[in-house]
Amino acid sequence: MTIRQTADQLIPELAAHQRRLLTAGAAGTAVSAIGFFLSPAQFLQSYLMAYMFVLGITLGCLALGMVHQLSGGAWGVVIRRPIGAATRTLPVLTLLFLPIALGVHHLYSWTDAGLVARDDVLRHKQIYLNVPFFLVRAAIYFAVWNALTYFLNAWSLEQDETGDPRLARRMQVLSAGGLVAYGLTITFASFDWLMSLEPHWFSTIYGVLIMGGQGLSAMAFLIVALVWLSRRKPLDAIIVPAHFHDLGNLMLAFVMLWAYFSFSQYLIIWSGNLPEEIAWYLHRLQTGWRFVGLTLVLFHFAVPFCVLLSRRVKREADMIVKVAIGILIVRLVDLFWLIAPEFHTSGLSVSWLDAVLPASLFALWLGCFVWQLRGRAILPVHDPEFDEALGKLVERIEH
């Protein structure tokens, strides 16, 4: 048993986990299809939330992978394989965007020609907010994300096989431009798919707020994946508390980053007090939706912030994995807060599809993630930072 073997060879139960996840996801999606026939609009609203959740994890992993290519450090070596497996699910997510593309008229009010004709603001925005251009932009976003995923994973695999040091430099160069492309595409995708749900409203911080949430989702998921892998050979002898501590610090940083962007957006809009801007918050703070907002303040920031200040929590796998799972749950609540109030302005409304669709889509995505994880070496043995990552073993011996 060596770290050069594939994950499938080292952890035989991965195949069984993959089958169970895909079966559960398919069954849940089939049940959710009933909701489409009962209420296509509600189905698509819940589907958008579920889709943005799994897409956020995937694109967050893509961004973290590129950040590590540029910054280096032992923290990224032990999660390199989960990062790669997550990003390689992008072709599947590209196909799963089809329900949103086909159901655009159920989601976005700016697709209603009659409404646009009566609304001066929408009429002026029509050059950007129109269905053909919306679909063209979506195609561009997915082309950029899939291209970055393809080349980074192809060169990483070649690095595993040949150990060519030039490949590390090649991935660094691509990552530098790739992060710029990621920032631009995520900003405009968030404008298109989320912010335009309320076409009169706008926020210049919205794009970076979504990026911060994606980074937090990805880091929380990667910690959960690493904890699971660390309980199986041979990673149980390689992954040590110092690795969890590094990742816990990064997760804490993303918690603070999300809180900073969220508060900045609120403060700017509150101080400006402009009718076209405050409506977004009025929908959420003057009805039952304010309880969802309070939940986010407490469990998306205050509680994880205080808990992650503890060195012990960040170093013990059993403790940090609970925090990470909690953050993943509250990330879904955040997306619910961003999307659902636009369709239920009179007060809090929760559909059974808001629970079933995210669970089903996440199970399908997780099955694809496991499938991608199975075929690669469990650790990137030719990564320039690999020796430093293994150096963390010294700490375990000394302590």
N, C-alpha and C positions, 0 to 999 in steps of 0.2 A: 504494500500500500504506500503510494508516494503522492506528493502534491502535484506531480506532472500528469497524473491520471485525470480523466474527465470526471465531472460531478456525477454523471450517471454511473460510472464504475465505482466511485467511492461511496455513494449514497443510493443504493439500489431502490429504496422506497420512493424515490422521486417520480418514477413512472406511475406508480399507483396514486400518488398525490395528484399528479397531473390529470389522470383520468377522472378522479373524483371531483376535482375543481371544475373541469370542463363540463362534466355531467351536471353538476349543481348549477353552474352558470347557464347552461342551455335550458335546463328545466325552469329556472327562475325567469329567464327571458320569455319562454313559452307561456308561462302564467301571466307575465306582464303584458303579453300580446292581447289578452282579454281586455285589459285596460285601454288599449288603443281603440278597440271597437266600441267601448263604452264612452270614452271621451278622448278623441285624438289630441286635443289641445293639452289636456292634463298629462297624457302620456309623453308628449314631446317636451313639456316643461320639466318633468321628472327625468326624462332621458338626457336632456341638456345638462342638468345638474350632475347626473351620474357620469356622463361622458367627460365633462370638464374635470371631475375628480380623478379618473384614471389617466386622462391625458396630462393632468398636472403632475402626477407622479412620474410619468414617462419623460416629459420634457424637463422636469426638474432634475432627473437623473442625467439627461443629456447635458444640461448646463453644468452640473457638478462634475461630470466627467471632463468637460473642457476646462473648467477651472483648475482641476487637479493636473491636467496636462501642462498648464502654464505655471502653476505655483509649486508643484511637486509636494513632497512630504509623505510620510508613512501612512497618514490617515486614509489616503485614497487607494492604497494598494490592496488592502484587505477587502474593500468593497468594489474593486474594479470589475470583477465578474458579475456581481448583481447589477451594477450600473449598466454593463454591456447587455445583459439579458433583458433588462427593462427597456432599453432603447430599441432593441430589435423587435419589440412588439409594435412599433410604429406603423408598419404596413397594415397590420390588423386594425389598428385604430383609424387609419386612413379610410378603410372600408366602412368602419362603424360610424363614420361621419355622415354617411349617406342618409340615414333617417332625418338628420337635421337639415341637410341640403334639400331633401324632398319635402320636408314639412315646414319650410321657411315661412310660409304664409300663415301657419298656425302660431308662430312664435313672435314675429316682428310686425308691429303695427305699421311701419313705414312701407310694407309691401302692399298696403291697401290703397289703390289708386284714388278712390273716392276721398279718403281721409287726407291724402297728400294734396289733392286739389283744393281742399278747404283750409289747409294749414300752411301759412306763409313760411314758417320755420322748416317744415319738412320739404316744402317745395324748393327751398334754397339748398337743402342738404341732399336733394335727389341725385345730384351729379355723383355723389359718393354712395349714398344709401339707395341702391337699386339692385335687384336680384342678379342680373348677369354679372355686374362688377363684383358683387358679394361672392359669387361662386368662383370667379376668376382669382380673386384675392385668396380665397381658401385653398385653391389649387396651388398657388404660389407658396403659401405657408407650408403646406405638406411637402411640396417638392424640396424646399430648403431643408426642412427637418429630416426628411428621408435621405437626402444627399449627405448631410452631415453624419447621420447614423451609419450609412453604408460605408463611407470612407474611413471613419474612425474605427469601426469594428473590423473592417477588412485589414487595415494596417495593424491593428492590435493582434489579430489572428496570425498575420505574417510574422509579427515580432515574436510570438510564441514559438513559431516553427523554426525561425532562422536566427533570432537574436540579433538581427541587424540593427546597430545603434542609430543608423540614419532614420529609421522609422519613427523613433521617439521625437526627433527634430521635426519630421514631417507632420506628426500629429500636433505638435506645439504650434506650428505655423497655421494649420487649419483651425485649431481651437481659438487662436487670437481673432481671426476673422469670423469664426463661427459664433463666438459670443456676441459680437456686434450684430450679426444676422439674427441670432436668437432674440436679442433685446428688441430689435425692430419688428420682427414678425410677431412676437408675443404681444407687444404693445398694440399693434394694429388688429391682431386676432381678438384680443380682449375688447377692443373698441367694437369690433364687428359682432362678436358672438354674445357678449355680455352687456356692455355699456349701451348698445343700440336697442336693447330691450325697452329702454326709456329714451327714445330718440331726441327728446328736447334737452336731456341732461348731459353734462359733460364734466370730466375731471382730468386734469393733466397728470395726476398722480396715479390714475387707475392702472395703467400698464405696469408700473413698477410694483404696485400693490399685488397684482396677480402674479408677477414674477417671484416676489417674496413668498407668497403662499405656495407656489410650486416648489420652491427650494425647500421649504419646511416640510411639505408633504413627502418629497423625495427623501430627505434626510431621515424622517421618522420611519418610512418604509424600509430604508436600507439598514437601519438599526435593528428593526424586527427581523429582517432576513439574516443579518449577521449573527444575531443571538441564536437563531434557529440553527444556522450552519455551525456555530461554535460548539454545539452540543454533540457533534458528530465527528468521527475520525476522518482525516488527521487534523482537522482544524481545531479540535479541542486542545491540541498541543501547541498551536501557533497563535491563536487569538487570545489575547490577555487583557486584563483590566485597562491597561494604558490605551488600547485601541478604542474601547468603549468610552473612555474619558475624553479622547480627542473628538469623537463623533458627538458625544453629549455636549461638548462646548460649542460645536458648530450648530447643533440643534437649538441651543440656547440663543445663539446669535441670530438665527432665523426667527425665533419667537420675538425677540426684541425688534428686529427689522420690520416684521409684519405689523407690530404694534405702533412703531414709529410712523410708517406709511399710513396706517389707518387713522391715527390721531391727526396727522398732518392734513389729510384730506378733509376730515371733519372740521378742524380748526379753520382752514382756509374758507370752506363753504359757509361756516357759521359766521365768521367775521365779515365776509362779503355780503351775506344776507340778500342774495339776488333771487327773485322768484323762480327763474329757470333752473337754479342750482339747488335750492333748499327743498324742492318737492321730493327729491330722492330720499332725503332723511325724514321728511314729514310722514311719508308712507310707512316708515319703519319705527318711528319714535312716538307717534301719537295713537297707535293702536296696539293690539296684542303682540305685534312684531317686536316691541321694545323688550320683551322678555327674552327673545332670541338674541337681541343685541347685548343684553346684560349677561347672558350665558357666554357669549364670545369674550366679553371683557374679563370675565372670571376665569374661564377654562381655556381660552385661546392665548391669554397673556398672563394674568395674575398668578394663577395656580402653577402652570408649568415654569414660569419665571422663578418663583420662589423655590420650587422643588429642585430645579436644575442648578441652583446655586450650590447645592450640596455636593461635595466631592464624592461622598459615599454613593449617592444615587447614581452618579455618572459612571462609576467604576464597577458596580454590581449589575450583572446581566439581568437578573430577575427583577430588579427595580427599574432600570432604564427602559426595559422593553415594555413595561406597563405604562410608563410616561409616553413612549412613542406610540403605542396603540391608542391611548387617549387623545393624542394630538391628531392622529389620522381621523378619528371619529369627529373631532371638533372642526377639522378642515372641511368635512362634508357639511357640517352645520353652517360654516361660513359661506359655502357656495349656495346653500339653501337660502341664507339671508340675502345674498346678492341677487338671486334669481326669482324666487317665489313671490315676494311682495309686489313685483311689477304686475302680476296677474291677479293678486288678491289684495287690492288696496284698502278694502274696508276692514280687514282684520286678519289675524293669524288663521291660516288654513293648512292642514296637513293631509295629504292623500296617502293611501296604502302604497301607491306607486313610488312615493318619495323614499320608502324604505326598501321595497322589493327590487326596483330597478338598479339602484346603486349596489346592492348586495350581489345581484345577478351579474352585472357588468364587471364588478371587481373580481368575482369568482372566475369569469371567463378570462379576464386579463391576467389574473394570477396563474391560471392554467397555462396560458401562453408564455408567461414569464418562466415558469418551471421548465417548460419545453425548451426554451432557449438556453436556460442555465445548464441543462443536462449535457449538451454536446461539447462543452469547452473545458479546458483544464481549470481546476478549482481556484488556482492562483496564477497571476501573471509572472512566471518565474524569470522572464527576461526583462522585466520592467526595471529601469535604472534605479528606482527607489526600493526594489525588492529586498536588498540586504538590510537597509535601514528598518524596513517593516519587520523583518525577522529579528532584528536587534532588540525588539521589544521583549523577546524571550528572556533576555538578561534580567529584566526587572522581575519576571516571575520567579526566576531562580533565586534572586537576592531577597525577595520578599515572600 
